[in-house]
């Protein structure tokens, strides 16, 4: 079981969460949308598989 899960409340102001974490979440969501994956902001197994397949 992977306990290294980070969730970000996008309803919160970017000022209330760390900027790198907010940018990470946005980047993951953009990638998921571009790859037609379920957009949840979590770099899970399906997202990682697509990332690694791009090498």
Secondary structure, DSSP 8 states (H G I E B T S, - for coil): ---------TTS-GGGS-HHHHHHHHHHHHHHHHTT----S---HHHHHHHHHT-
